């Protein structure tokens, strides 16, 4: 590609915006980033309790908008909508990356007992589905435990990053017997350094895995 790749980041919550943009700046500063943010998505899925047909169409429309604006790739940053993203992956020839996709691939290659930490309850089901589907596709039998870090996201939305990180760190510190820890939310990334101090094994974050995966796809 002769010009910098044009990547659209699609967000359902503002707390995901800074982590993924900062990770791109650190790992792939040449990429040209465009941010699409619709915070009503996270509000509406929390209110409905499930991914409705109307919400699916809204997720599809955001990808359509990005590719109409000459996106080279789309990266969604909210893992509560992965079912709708599958349609977009099939619809477009250019890369459409689900939030946890790259991290799931990496984690399954590292171990069989995986702790998937999350701060947003609607994301628990989708990330578990992602792990099961990928493990099946590569012929592995894994054990994935989704773990909700109660109160962490609420603290972050109030501007209390210290409390957010403490809750995640203490949740991780209590875990035993796992090969790898995964963070299911982009907004959790800032707690990674603290968790890496208390967990004796790999700690994977969605932004780091996603950026390196896209870089590999678009710079060959």
C-alpha positions as CSV (number, residue, x, y, z in Angstrom):
1,X,0.0,0.0,0.0
2,X,1.6,3.2,-1.2
3,X,-0.3,5.5,1.2
4,X,-1.0,5.2,4.9
5,X,-3.8,2.7,5.6
6,X,-7.1,4.4,6.4
7,X,-8.7,2.6,9.3
8,X,-12.1,3.4,10.8
9,X,-12.6,2.7,14.5
10,X,-16.2,2.2,15.4
11,X,-17.1,2.9,19.1
12,X,-20.2,2.3,21.2
13,X,-18.7,4.0,24.3
14,X,-16.3,6.9,24.7
15,X,-14.0,5.1,27.1
16,X,-12.8,2.9,24.2
17,X,-11.6,5.8,22.1
18,X,-8.4,6.8,23.9
19,X,-7.0,3.2,24.5
20,X,-7.2,2.1,20.9
21,X,-5.9,5.5,19.5
22,X,-3.0,5.4,22.0
23,X,-2.1,1.9,21.1
24,X,-2.1,2.7,17.4
25,X,0.3,5.6,18.1
26,X,2.6,3.4,20.1
27,X,2.6,0.3,17.8
28,X,1.6,1.6,14.3
29,X,1.8,5.4,14.2
30,X,1.7,5.5,10.4
31,X,-1.9,4.4,10.2
32,X,-4.5,7.0,9.5
33,X,-7.3,6.7,12.0
34,X,-11.0,7.8,11.8
35,X,-13.2,7.5,14.8
36,X,-17.0,6.9,14.6
37,X,-18.7,7.1,18.0
38,X,-22.4,6.3,18.7
39,X,-22.8,6.0,22.5
40,X,-26.5,5.3,22.1
41,X,-25.5,1.8,21.0
42,X,-24.2,0.8,24.5
43,X,-27.1,2.5,26.2
44,X,-29.6,0.7,24.0
45,X,-28.2,-2.8,24.3
46,X,-27.9,-2.5,28.0
47,X,-31.6,-1.4,28.1
48,X,-32.8,-4.2,25.8
49,X,-30.7,-6.9,27.4
50,X,-29.9,-8.4,24.0
51,X,-28.8,-7.6,20.5
52,X,-32.0,-6.7,18.6
53,X,-32.5,-6.6,14.8
54,X,-32.6,-2.8,15.0
55,X,-29.3,-2.7,16.7
56,X,-27.8,-5.2,14.2
57,X,-28.8,-2.9,11.3
58,X,-27.2,0.1,13.1
59,X,-23.9,-1.8,13.4
60,X,-24.1,-2.8,9.7
61,X,-24.8,0.8,8.7
62,X,-21.7,2.1,10.5
63,X,-19.5,-0.3,8.5
64,X,-21.3,0.8,5.3
65,X,-20.5,4.4,6.1
66,X,-16.9,3.6,6.8
67,X,-16.3,1.8,3.5
68,X,-18.2,4.5,1.6
69,X,-15.6,6.9,3.0
70,X,-12.8,4.8,1.6
71,X,-11.8,2.8,4.6
72,X,-9.1,0.2,4.1
73,X,-10.3,-1.7,7.2
74,X,-12.9,-1.4,10.0
75,X,-12.2,-2.2,13.6
76,X,-15.1,-2.3,16.1
77,X,-14.2,-1.6,19.7
78,X,-17.2,-2.8,21.6
79,X,-17.5,-6.6,22.1
80,X,-21.2,-6.6,22.9
81,X,-22.1,-6.5,19.2
82,X,-20.0,-9.3,17.7
83,X,-22.9,-11.2,16.2
84,X,-23.8,-8.3,14.0
85,X,-20.2,-7.8,13.0
86,X,-20.1,-11.3,11.5
87,X,-22.5,-10.1,8.7
88,X,-20.1,-7.2,8.0
89,X,-17.1,-9.6,7.8
90,X,-18.9,-11.6,5.1
91,X,-20.3,-8.6,3.3
92,X,-17.0,-6.7,2.6
93,X,-13.8,-7.8,0.9
94,X,-11.7,-5.5,3.0
95,X,-10.9,-6.4,6.6
96,X,-13.6,-6.0,9.3
97,X,-12.2,-6.9,12.6
98,X,-14.3,-7.8,15.7
99,X,-12.9,-6.3,18.9
100,X,-11.7,-9.5,20.5
101,X,-10.9,-11.4,17.3
102,X,-7.1,-11.0,17.2
103,X,-6.8,-11.4,21.0
104,X,-8.9,-14.7,20.9
105,X,-6.6,-16.1,18.2
106,X,-3.5,-15.2,20.2
107,X,-4.8,-16.5,23.5
108,X,-5.9,-19.9,22.2
109,X,-2.4,-20.3,20.7
110,X,-1.0,-19.7,24.2
111,X,-3.0,-22.0,26.5
112,X,-6.1,-24.0,27.3
113,X,-7.3,-22.4,30.5
114,X,-8.2,-18.8,29.8
115,X,-9.7,-16.1,32.1
116,X,-11.6,-13.5,30.1
117,X,-12.0,-10.4,32.2
118,X,-14.8,-8.0,31.3
119,X,-16.3,-4.8,32.8
120,X,-19.5,-4.7,30.7
121,X,-22.0,-7.5,31.3
122,X,-23.5,-7.6,27.8
123,X,-20.0,-8.5,26.5
124,X,-19.7,-11.8,28.5
125,X,-21.8,-13.9,26.1
126,X,-20.2,-12.7,22.9
127,X,-16.6,-13.2,24.0
128,X,-17.4,-16.7,25.2
129,X,-18.9,-17.5,21.8
130,X,-15.8,-16.1,20.1
131,X,-13.5,-18.3,22.1
132,X,-15.6,-21.4,21.5
133,X,-15.9,-20.8,17.8
134,X,-12.2,-20.2,17.2
135,X,-11.1,-23.1,19.4
136,X,-13.4,-25.4,17.4
137,X,-12.1,-24.1,14.1
138,X,-8.5,-25.0,15.1
139,X,-9.4,-28.3,16.8
140,X,-8.6,-27.3,20.4
141,X,-10.5,-28.0,23.6
142,X,-10.3,-25.0,25.9
143,X,-11.8,-23.8,29.2
144,X,-12.8,-20.2,29.2
145,X,-14.1,-18.4,32.3
146,X,-15.7,-15.0,31.7
147,X,-15.2,-12.9,34.8
148,X,-17.1,-9.6,35.3
149,X,-15.1,-7.0,37.2
150,X,-18.0,-5.5,39.1
151,X,-18.0,-1.7,39.3
152,X,-14.8,-1.1,37.3
153,X,-16.6,0.4,34.2
154,X,-18.8,2.6,36.4
155,X,-15.7,4.0,38.2
156,X,-14.0,4.7,34.9
157,X,-17.0,6.6,33.5
158,X,-16.9,8.7,36.7
159,X,-13.3,9.6,35.9
160,X,-11.8,7.3,38.6
161,X,-9.2,5.4,36.7
162,X,-7.4,4.4,39.9
163,X,-10.4,2.6,41.2
164,X,-11.1,1.0,37.8
165,X,-7.6,-0.4,37.7
166,X,-7.7,-1.5,41.4
167,X,-10.9,-3.6,40.8
168,X,-9.4,-5.3,37.8
169,X,-6.0,-5.9,39.5
170,X,-7.6,-7.4,42.6
171,X,-9.9,-9.6,40.4
172,X,-6.9,-10.9,38.5
173,X,-4.8,-11.4,41.6
174,X,-7.4,-13.8,43.0
175,X,-7.2,-16.1,39.9
176,X,-5.3,-19.3,40.0
177,X,-4.7,-22.1,37.5
178,X,-5.1,-20.1,34.3
179,X,-2.6,-20.0,31.4
180,X,-3.6,-16.6,30.2
181,X,-5.7,-13.6,31.1
182,X,-7.6,-11.6,28.4
183,X,-9.2,-8.2,28.7
184,X,-12.5,-8.2,26.9
185,X,-12.9,-4.4,26.8
186,X,-10.7,-1.8,25.0
187,X,-11.2,0.5,28.0
188,X,-9.5,-2.0,30.3
189,X,-6.1,-1.6,28.7
190,X,-4.8,1.0,31.2
191,X,-5.0,-1.7,33.9
192,X,-2.7,-4.1,32.0
193,X,0.6,-3.0,33.6
194,X,-0.8,-3.5,37.1
195,X,-2.3,-6.9,36.3
196,X,1.0,-8.1,34.7
197,X,2.6,-7.5,38.2
198,X,0.2,-9.8,39.9
199,X,-0.4,-12.5,37.3
200,X,2.4,-15.0,36.4
201,X,1.5,-15.4,32.8
202,X,0.5,-13.6,29.6
203,X,-2.0,-10.8,29.9
204,X,-3.5,-9.9,26.6
205,X,-5.4,-6.7,25.7
206,X,-7.8,-6.2,22.8
207,X,-6.1,-3.1,21.4
208,X,-2.6,-4.5,21.3
209,X,-3.6,-7.7,19.6
210,X,-5.9,-5.9,17.2
211,X,-3.4,-3.3,16.1
212,X,-0.7,-5.9,15.4
213,X,-3.1,-8.1,13.5
214,X,-4.3,-5.3,11.3
215,X,-0.7,-4.2,10.7
216,X,0.1,-7.7,9.5
217,X,-2.9,-7.7,7.2
218,X,-2.4,-4.2,5.6
219,X,1.4,-4.0,5.3
220,X,2.2,-7.2,3.5
